[in-house]
C-alpha cells in the first residue's frame, strides 16, 4: 500500500489547466522581478530556485484536490 504522501496524482483536464495557470503566474512574477532586480547574480539565482520550489508546491496543493484528479485509471 502506498501512503498518501507519496501517491501519484493524475490530473484531469481541469487540473491540467490549473497547473498551466500556476506556471503562467510564476513565470509572469519572475519576469517582473527580473525587470526590477536584473537577471544576473547569486541572489536572483536563489530567487529563481525558490520560485521553482514554490511553483512545485502550489501545483501539488492543487493536484491533491479530488476535483482536479482522474478518479479512475
N, C-alpha and C positions, 0 to 999 in steps of 0.2 A: 504494500500500500504506500502511495506517495503522500507525504504530508502536504497540506495546503500551501505552506510557504514555498514549496518547490514545484508546484503544479504548473503545467503549461496552459496558457490561455489562448485559445484560437479565436481571433476576432471575427465578428460578423461584419457586414458592410458598414453598419453604423459605427462600430468600433474602429474600423479602418479609417473612416472619415474623421473621427475624433483624433486618432493618432496623427493623421496628416495635419490637422488643425493645430495640435500641440507643437508639432515640428515647425509649422509656419510661425507660430507665436514666438518660439525661442529663436528662430532664425532672424526675425524682424528685430527682436530685442538685442541680439548680438550685433547685427548690422548697425543699429543705432548707437550702441555703446562704442563700437569701433570708430564710429564717426566722431565721437566726443573724445575718446581716450587714445586713439591711434591703435593700429593692429599689432604693432610690434611690442616686444618687451616681455619679460618674465611674468609680470602681473597680469597682462592680458592673456597670456597662455594659461594662467591659473583660472582666470575668469571663464575662458572657453571650456576648460576641463570641468569646472564646477557646473557650468550651464549644461554640459553634456550629461553629467550626473543627474542634475535636476530634471532634465527632459526625460531621461530614462525612468525616474521615479514617478513623474507626472503620468507618463504612458502606462506604467504599471498600476498606478492608482485607478486609472480609467479602465484598464483591462480586467481588473478583478471584479468589476461591477457586472453582475449577471446579464444585464440588458445589452452589453457590448460583446458577449461571447456567443460562439456557436455552441448550442446545447447538446447537439448530437453529433457524434463523429462516425 
